[in-house]
């Protein structure tokens, strides 16, 4: 049971980052930042020799890390609308992830620079020679691509700003739950639309003739799954020290494990639905997207996704004792996070290596460089606020959840 006086107006110190925990966070933050900077410097050098590999690696690495931030924002908004103890104890973790969006907006610049090396529709000679690309050119062109990206980031940053501002005000004066719920309802709708359009722009348009009505939902489910897995890992690590060691219970991890299972089933449903519609309908314009992924050595990556990202974790997450143990649950969600990275690799890279599996050292160094910088920024943000929402009306109930 928590020993923190929940109703004490001066309880800020009770849930603030302790010196011991701050030491732990800095111990992770400094190596992450150093590793990110070193790998980024090495990758920039590699870009001079293999620019195509650099920009391709940057794209799928960027999709992974921005997915954590956007998925976290969607989870925060969902919790404001639905309630639940799981959201109260994880909210500050997800809020910290959303505050990395200004960094991610800045990190989008290399993708804008690399458009001609990533997308066929950016080359006028190829567009003129292809009827479908010519038909799409009014939408898929460099000025509109960049303009839409600006719109996406403006929307995301506005919602992230107000979610954070009103959450901070609630810590000080309370009575912000209704505002946050009213903001979250349209926020979730716009999240789905912007993620759908951005995933089409940044990932689907890599394929000249490919289109899928399930594409946006695949990214929404994938981002939610990745963000939930990341949140579990973070709070499991935080639970080693006060104050979270006093606040977190097996019942909280049980709830989070059930949510991971839900996101996992949703992701698998969208993936299977897309494949079933394309394959059973024998859609000649869409099957070519699957051919290099199933008919070449890329099929091994696809098989790994089926077994390691769905079947094995699905069976393990059916176990109640496993979900209630923070460390066994953390191992499973870490594997799911790694497979989300592989999933994005499988989405992006076969489009450039149609004959079979190919890998470059830049495929590892560039995403890890982005990850080191992103994680260091996340840990910095995590230390700026109390680790639990101080005046949330359901805080006391959430802390005693499952007693």
NORRA-V105779 format. One record per residue. N is the residue number from 1. PHI is phi in radians with two decimals (none if undefined). OMEGA is omega in whole degrees, -180 to 180 (none if undefined). Layout:
[[N,PHI,OMEGA] [N,PHI,OMEGA]]
This chain:
[[1,none,180] [2,-1.19,177] [3,-1.73,-178] [4,-1.42,178] [5,-1.22,-172] [6,-1.09,-173] [7,-1.60,179] [8,-1.35,-180] [9,-1.04,180] [10,-1.69,-172] [11,-1.44,-178] [12,-0.86,-178] [13,-1.11,-178] [14,-1.12,-177] [15,-2.00,178] [16,-1.29,178] [17,-1.17,180] [18,-1.31,178] [19,-1.00,179] [20,-1.14,180] [21,-1.20,177] [22,-1.05,177] [23,-1.09,178] [24,-1.08,-178] [25,-1.11,178] [26,-1.17,178] [27,-1.14,175] [28,-1.55,-174] [29,-1.19,-176] [30,-1.11,177] [31,-1.10,180] [32,-1.11,-180] [33,-1.14,180] [34,-1.08,179] [35,-1.08,180] [36,-1.06,-178] [37,-1.17,-179] [38,-1.10,-180] [39,-1.16,178] [40,-1.15,178] [41,-1.09,178] [42,-1.12,-179] [43,-1.20,178] [44,-1.12,175] [45,-1.09,178] [46,-1.09,-179] [47,-1.12,179] [48,-1.22,-179] [49,-1.69,-179] [50,-2.36,-175] [51,-1.09,-180] [52,-1.09,179] [53,-1.08,180] [54,-1.08,-176] [55,-1.20,177] [56,-1.15,178] [57,-1.15,179] [58,-1.08,-177] [59,-1.11,-176] [60,-1.30,173] [61,-1.16,179] [62,-1.12,178] [63,-1.05,179] [64,-1.18,-173] [65,-1.28,177] [66,-1.23,176] [67,-1.10,177] [68,-1.13,-179] [69,-1.20,-178] [70,-1.23,176] [71,-1.08,178] [72,-1.13,179] [73,-1.11,179] [74,-1.12,179] [75,-1.18,177] [76,-1.04,-179] [77,-1.15,178] [78,-1.09,-179] [79,-1.16,178] [80,-1.12,-179] [81,-1.48,-172] [82,-1.92,-175] [83,1.33,179] [84,2.04,-178] [85,-1.12,-178] [86,-1.03,-177] [87,-1.33,-180] [88,-1.19,-176] [89,-1.38,-179] [90,-1.85,-169] [91,-1.02,-176] [92,-1.18,175] [93,-1.12,-179] [94,-1.21,176] [95,-1.08,179] [96,-1.09,178] [97,-1.16,180] [98,-1.17,-179] [99,-1.34,172] [100,-1.55,-177] [101,-1.08,175] [102,-1.03,176] [103,-1.07,-178] [104,-1.18,175] [105,-1.10,177] [106,-1.15,-178] [107,-1.29,176] [108,-1.31,-175] [109,-0.97,179] [110,-1.03,177] [111,-1.15,177] [112,-1.07,178] [113,-1.17,-175] [114,-1.56,-179] [115,-0.89,-178] [116,-1.09,180] [117,-1.55,-177] [118,-1.83,-168] [119,-2.15,178] [120,-1.14,-177] [121,-1.19,178] [122,-1.48,-178] [123,-1.94,-176] [124,-0.98,-179] [125,-1.15,178] [126,-1.25,179] [127,-1.10,-179] [128,-1.14,-178] [129,-1.57,-175] [130,-2.27,-177] [131,-1.08,-177] [132,-1.20,178] [133,-1.11,178] [134,-1.15,178] [135,-1.14,-178] [136,-1.48,-170] [137,-1.10,179] [138,-1.19,178] [139,-1.81,-178] [140,-1.63,173] [141,-2.56,-170] [142,-1.07,-180] [143,-1.03,-180] [144,-1.21,177] [145,-1.04,-179] [146,-1.21,180] [147,-1.08,179] [148,-1.14,178] [149,-1.05,177] [150,-1.06,179] [151,-1.09,179] [152,-1.00,-176] [153,-1.18,176] [154,-1.06,179] [155,-1.08,-179] [156,-1.09,-178] [157,-1.19,178] [158,-1.10,-179] [159,-1.17,178] [160,-1.10,-180] [161,-1.12,-176] [162,-1.27,175] [163,-1.06,-179] [164,-1.24,-177] [165,-1.12,-179] [166,-1.25,174] [167,-1.14,178] [168,-1.15,178] [169,-1.15,179] [170,-1.12,176] [171,-1.08,-175] [172,-1.55,-173] [173,-2.19,-178] [174,1.33,172] [175,1.03,176] [176,-2.14,-175] [177,-1.12,-179] [178,-1.16,176] [179,-1.02,-177] [180,-1.15,178] [181,-1.20,179] [182,-1.15,176] [183,-1.27,-174] [184,-1.27,-178] [185,-1.08,175] [186,-1.19,180] [187,-1.08,179] [188,-1.17,178] [189,-1.11,179] [190,-1.17,176] [191,-1.03,-179] [192,-1.08,-179] [193,-1.16,-177] [194,-1.20,177] [195,-1.17,178] [196,-1.07,-178] [197,-1.19,-180] [198,-1.18,178] [199,-1.20,174] [200,-1.15,-179] [201,-1.10,-168] [202,-1.51,-175] [203,-2.08,-176] [204,-1.14,-176] [205,-1.28,172] [206,-1.08,178] [207,-1.58,-174] [208,-1.03,-170] [209,-2.01,-174] [210,-1.48,169] [211,-2.65,-179] [212,-2.65,178] [213,-1.32,179] [214,-1.62,-169] [215,-0.99,-179] [216,-1.09,180] [217,-1.15,176] [218,-1.06,-179] [219,-1.28,177] [220,-1.06,180] [221,-1.15,180] [222,-1.13,178] [223,-1.18,178] [224,-1.10,179] [225,-1.10,-178] [226,-1.11,-179] [227,-1.13,179] [228,-1.14,177] [229,-1.09,179] [230,-1.09,180] [231,-1.07,179] [232,-1.13,179] [233,-1.05,-178] [234,-1.14,-177] [235,-1.26,174] [236,-1.12,177] [237,-1.21,178] [238,-1.14,-177] [239,-1.21,178] [240,-1.32,-177] [241,-2.23,170] [242,-1.20,4] [243,-1.54,-174] [244,-1.24,176] [245,-1.08,178] [246,-1.44,-172] [247,-1.62,-172] [248,-1.54,-179] [249,-2.22,175] [250,-0.97,-180] [251,-1.14,177] [252,-1.14,180] [253,-1.20,176] [254,-1.08,178] [255,-1.08,-180] [256,-1.14,177] [257,-1.10,177] [258,-1.17,177] [259,-1.18,175] [260,-1.06,178] [261,-1.06,179] [262,-1.10,179] [263,-1.09,180] [264,-1.11,179] [265,-1.14,179] [266,-1.14,178] [267,-1.05,-179] [268,-1.13,179] [269,-1.10,179] [270,-1.14,179] [271,-1.09,-178] [272,-1.18,-180] [273,-1.09,179] [274,-1.08,-180] [275,-1.14,-178] [276,-1.10,-179] [277,-1.11,-177] [278,-1.18,-173] [279,-1.31,-178] [280,-1.21,178] [281,-1.45,-180] [282,0.88,-175] [283,-1.40,-171] [284,-1.13,179] [285,-1.38,-174] [286,-1.95,180] [287,-0.99,-180] [288,-0.97,177] [289,-1.15,-179] [290,-1.46,-173] [291,-1.02,180] [292,-1.16,-178] [293,-1.51,-180] [294,-1.97,-174] [295,-1.72,178] [296,-2.21,-179] [297,-1.19,173] [298,-1.17,-176] [299,-1.12,177] [300,-1.13,177] [301,-1.16,178] [302,-1.08,178] [303,-1.13,178] [304,-1.08,178] [305,-1.09,-179] [306,-1.11,-174] [307,-1.47,-172] [308,-1.52,179] [309,-1.66,179] [310,-2.29,-168] [311,-1.05,-177] [312,-1.14,179] [313,-1.13,177] [314,-1.04,-180] [315,-1.17,-180] [316,-1.17,-177] [317,-1.30,173] [318,-1.30,-178] [319,-1.44,178] [320,-1.17,179] [321,-1.03,180] [322,-1.13,180] [323,-1.20,-178] [324,-1.43,178] [325,-1.64,-173] [326,-1.10,-175] [327,-1.44,176] [328,-1.18,176] [329,-1.12,180] [330,-1.12,178] [331,-1.09,-179] [332,-1.13,-176] [333,-1.26,173] [334,-1.11,176] [335,-1.12,178] [336,-1.16,176] [337,-1.10,178] [338,-1.08,-179] [339,-1.30,173] [340,-1.12,175] [341,-1.07,178] [342,-1.12,180] [343,-1.03,179] [344,-1.19,174] [345,-1.06,-180] [346,-1.22,178] [347,-1.29,-171] [348,-1.55,-165] [349,-1.25,179] [350,-1.03,179] [351,-1.15,180] [352,-1.81,-180] [353,-2.30,-173] [354,-1.19,-176] [355,-1.50,179] [356,2.75,-175] [357,-1.04,178] [358,-2.57,-178] [359,-2.47,179] [360,-2.25,179] [361,-1.09,176] [362,-1.17,177] [363,-1.09,178] [364,-1.77,-173] [365,-1.16,-176] [366,-1.21,178] [367,-1.08,179] [368,-1.20,176] [369,-1.10,177] [370,-1.06,-179] [371,-1.14,179] [372,-1.08,179] [373,-1.18,-179] [374,-1.16,-179] [375,-1.13,177] [376,-1.06,178] [377,-1.16,178] [378,-1.05,-179] [379,-1.13,175] [380,-1.10,179] [381,-1.16,-177] [382,-1.10,-178] [383,-1.44,-173] [384,-1.48,-175] [385,-2.30,170] [386,-0.99,-172] [387,-1.40,175] [388,-2.34,180] [389,-1.22,-165] [390,-1.13,-174] [391,-1.99,174] [392,-1.10,-175] [393,-1.09,-179] [394,-1.81,-176] [395,-1.11,-177] [396,-1.09,178] [397,-1.09,-179] [398,-1.16,-179] [399,-1.19,180] [400,-1.75,-179] [401,-1.08,174] [402,1.50,179] [403,-1.22,none]]
